[in-house]
Amino acid sequence: MPRFAANLSMLFTELPFAQRFAAAAAAGFEGVEFLFPYEHAPHDVAGWLQENKLVNVLFNLPPGNWASGERGMAALPGREAEFREGVARAIDYALALGTPRLHMMAGLLPAGADPALHRATYLANLRFAAQALGQHGLELMIEPINPRDMPGYFLLTQQQAHALRIECGESNVKVQMDFYHAQIVEGDLASTFKQHLAGIGHVQIAGVPGRHEPDTGEINYPYLFGLLDELGYNGWVGCEYRPRADTVSGLGWFAPYRALSQAAVSGGMPAGFARPDR
């Protein structure tokens, strides 16, 4: 079954960040991800993970000035020095937290942008970051994001991302496939996932439309979860959605998978349990 990680920047936001780790563990998650850890000391975040027997599966490189609307720097000419400082800072956190992969945000293109210039900048920064992370055995993720939620974002489609991954030539670069973004931009999720499986390093989920729990809307998540198993995907599935109400009351979709995980640990299957329909 898929391994689900709670995104602590989106889930359990009823609680202060430090308390979300315990809440995620109590809900049955074994992994967590979050956008950024940089407001907290590395040893504090590491302690919250260890106390709750959680693994941190992913976080993002510094994105520039997030509060003012910046969404990454990798495709922005003139920001190379700041970008490289951010890579070094993220690596320090990853090593302290035991995080195996980091996501590099591309940034928003200004009006009248020269596509070739921004692509060249992105590719150079991609190679730099991949090589820096590779020295520590870390993977680098890149992720297409839909223009409805993030207008002007440089990276839009899975095909575009995989073309850049291949051109980059660094083996530790993988693409993050968020089914929410991919459905809005492209659709055809199952075929796209099958086509690019070898280059996909992380999956994220949310319902479409609305970006709520993956239990309603136009994406058949039980089918996709079954497909991940059938294809042998062994990465994590990040739950990056906005709960309709409080987080715990919206975890009904997760209950069957939590039961499967607990059964695997105990070596049995819960009485009367049936695997979720695919």
N, C-alpha and C positions, 0 to 999 in steps of 0.2 A: 504494500500500500504506500501511497505517497507519504513523505515526511513533511509535516506542516510546521511552519515557523510563524509565530505571531509578530506582526509588525507593530512595535511598541510606540511608533509615532502616530499610528492610526487607531490602534486598539487599546482598551483600558485607559483611555484618556480621562476617565472619571477620577483617576488617581494621579498623584505626582509621579514623575518619571521613575524615581527610585523604587516605588512600590509596585510598578507595573510588572516587574520581573516575577515577584511572588504570585501575583494574580495570574500571569500566564502559566506558571508552573501548576498552580492549583486547578486551572482549567484543562490541564492535560497536555499542554505544549511542551516539547522537549527542546525546541530551538526558538530563537528570537532574532529579529532584524530590526533596524531602525534607520532613520534618515542620517542622523549625525550624532556622534557622541561627544562633540568637542566642548560643550558647555560643562562637562563633568571631567574630573581627573581620571586618567586611565585606571588607577588602582581602585577607585570607587566603583566604576562600571564592572571591572573584573570581579570585584567582591560580590556585587549583586548577582552576577552570573553564577559564581561558584556556590554562593549560599543557596541558590535555588536549583542547582544541578542542571543549568541550561547551557546551551552552546549558542554563541553569536555567529550567525551564518553569513551576515552581510551588513555593511553600511556604506555610505557614500563618501567620496573624496570631498574636501571643502568646496562649496559651490560658488564662492564669491560672497557678495552681500545678499544673502537670502532675504533678509527683512525688507530690502529695497526692491526686491523682485528679480534678482539675478538667479539663474538656474544652471550654474556651471560656467566653466571658462575654457574648456578644451578646444572649442572651435573659434575662440576669439583672439585675433591677432593683437599683439601688444601686451597680452596678459601672461606670457610664457613664464616669466620669473615667479610671479605669484602662484601660477599653476604648479610649478616644480616645488615650491615651498609647501604647498598643500599636499602633494604626493608624499613628501618626507614626513609630514605630520601624521597623515593617515597611516603610513606604514608603522610608525611608532605605536599608534593606538592598536592597530591590528595585531602586532606582536604581543602587546600587553594583554589583549582580550582573547587571543587565540583564534582570531577571525581569519578564515581561509580565503575570502574573496572580497574585493572592494568594487564599487560601482563608480564609474567616471561619468559625470554629467557633462553634456556637450555645450550647453548655453543657448541663449536666444539670439537670433540673427537680427541686426538692425535693419531698418528700411533701406532699400537700395544696396544691400549687401552683395559682394562679389562671391558667388557660390564657389568658384575655383579656389579663391584665396582662403576661404573658411574651411574648405575641405582639406587643403594642404596643411593648414594650421592644425586641424583636428588630427590628421594622420601622423604628423610629427609628434604631437603631444601624446597620442595613443602609443606610439613606439617607445617614447621616453618612459611613460608610466609603466608599460608592460615590462620593460627591461628592469626598471627599478624594483617593481614588485617581484619579478622573477628571481631576483637575487635572494629573496627570502621565501621562495616556494609559494608565493601568493598568486591567485588568479585575478584578472582584471575583467570586470563586466562592463559592457556597453548596452544601452537600452533605448529602443525607439519609444517615443512618447507622443500621444495623439495631440493634434493641434487644437482640439476643442478645449482641453484642459490646460494646455500650455502653448498658446499661439506663438509661432516664431521659432519653436525648438528645432535645432539643427537636424536631429536624427528622427525620422518618421516611420520607416518601414523595416520589417525584418530583412527583406532583400538588401536594402541599403546597408544595414548594420553588418550583415554577413559578408557583403562585398568588401567593406572596410576591414573587417576582421581578417579576411583572406589576404588582402593587399598588404596589411600591416606585417604579416609574416611571423608574428610572435605566437608561439604555441599556447601561452597562458592567457590569451585573449579569448573570451567567450561572450556570447550574446545572452542578455537577459530577456526572456519572453514573458511579458506581462500580458495575459490573455485579455484583460480589460482594454488596454491600449490597442492591442492587435485587432480585436474585434471591431473597434470603432474605426480604425484606419483601413483594415484589409479584409477582415472576416476570414473564412476558410481556415479555421484554426487547426483542425486536425491534420489537414494536408500540409499546411505550413510547418507545423511542428515535426511531422514525419520527415519532410524535406531537409530540415535544418538540424535534426536531432544531434548530430555529432558536434555541432558548434554551439549548442545551447548549454549554458552553465547554471542557469537559475530560472525558476518560473515564479510568477506572481499571479494572484487572482483577485477578482472583485466582480460583482454583478454589473451587467449592462442592461439598461441605463442606470444611472444613479450612483454607481460605485459603492453599493451597499453589500450585504452578505451574499455569498455565491449560492443562494438558494432559490432565487427568482430571477426572471428576466430572460434574455434571449440566448444565453450561453448554457449548454447542457453540461454542467460540471461533473456530475457522476460519470457520464460517458468519457469526458476528457481524463478524469482521474484513472479510470480503467485503462484508457489508452496509454497513459504514462507507465502503468505497470506492464502492459503487454509489450511495450517497446523497450523496457528495461531502463527507463530513466531512473537514476539513483541519486539525483540532486534533491534540493529542498524546494518546497512550494511555499512562498511567502504570502501570508494573508494580509494584503495591503488594501483594505477596504474601510469604509466609514460605516460603523454600525448604525442601524436605523434608530435604535434606542441605546440602552446600556449594552456594553460588550457581551456580558455573560448571557443575557436573555436572548441574544442573537446567535448563540453557538449551537443551536439545534442541528444545523447542517454538519457540524463537526463531531457530534456525539457518536455516530456509528464508526467513524475512523478512530476516535479515541478508544472505543471498545475493542476494535481490532488490534490496536497497538498494545493495550493492556493484556489482551488474550495472548499475543505473541510473546510477551514477557513471561506470562505465567505458564505458557505451554499448552493452552487449551482455548476453546471457543466458548463465549458466553452462551448459556442455555437459551434456546429460542432465537439466537441471533442469526440474521440473514445479511449477507453483504449488500451494501447499497446498490440499487439498480444502476447499470451503466447506460 
